[in-house]
Amino acid sequence: MDLVKLLNRKDTKFAFHYSRLGYLLERLLSTYQLLQVNDVNTFTYQNTYFDTDDNLFYNQHHNEKRNRYKVRLRQYSGTDDCYFEIKTKNNKNRTIKKRLKVETNTENLGGNERMMIEDVINIPPQLLSPKLKVNFTRLTFVDKHHKERLTIDTSLLVKNGVTSKLFDQLTIAEIKQNKYKANSEFIQIMRDMKIPEMRFSKYCMGMLHVNNDIKYNRFKPKLLYINKLLQS
């Protein structure tokens, strides 16, 4: 895993119905190594996303702005480690992640987290507050050449303290590479299964499902695709 941290990378995502996961795993396990910790290979991720009161980061993504950000706390069930993370999608469509290990998954940002916000995003950290919790289970794979990392997420649950939504039939797969390579074995499997690449943000999809007063015009085609996918 240390060989494929890929904190500066190209991400490619795919969304498909949970019923197709079994066949995909059969194909993957012959060519990819599955991460295990203490004989456990499925881990729960608990995320708290931060945003401004006027949803600056959500709107950046909705408006397709480059150099946009996601700010979150993430706790890993396998190790109980917790990290404060800022993800930047730059104008070259690369994902750059900076992370800081913290003691607990608290919604009160500490001094180091505030300094990171000021340094990376250059906005007053006091403008940010918790907006959405996003939990899911994850399988993590590494290719046999240790050049790319693959994650497969299921049981996506989003909630904002008032409303919640469980995407129990949705599966999100993401291949992380230093440079996009279409000859990736995983990408070839996706093409064989006729599953198209798509841009997908758990934070944005979650926000528009638990908020009635948030704009989502540019997300409508993606929302229709997901709904059709889950009804199939």
Secondary structure, DSSP 8 states (H G I E B T S, - for coil): -GGG--SEEEEEEEEEEGGGHHHHHHHHTTTEEE--BTTB--EEEEEEEEE-TT-HHHHHHHTT-SSEEEEEEEEETTT--EEEEEEEE-TTS-EEEEEEEESS--SS--HHHHHHHHHHT-S-GGG-EEEEEEEEEEEEEEETTS-EEEEEEEEEEEE-SS-EEEETTEEEEEEEESS--TT-HHHHHHHHTT--B----HHHHHHHHH-SS---GGGHHHHHHHHHHHH-
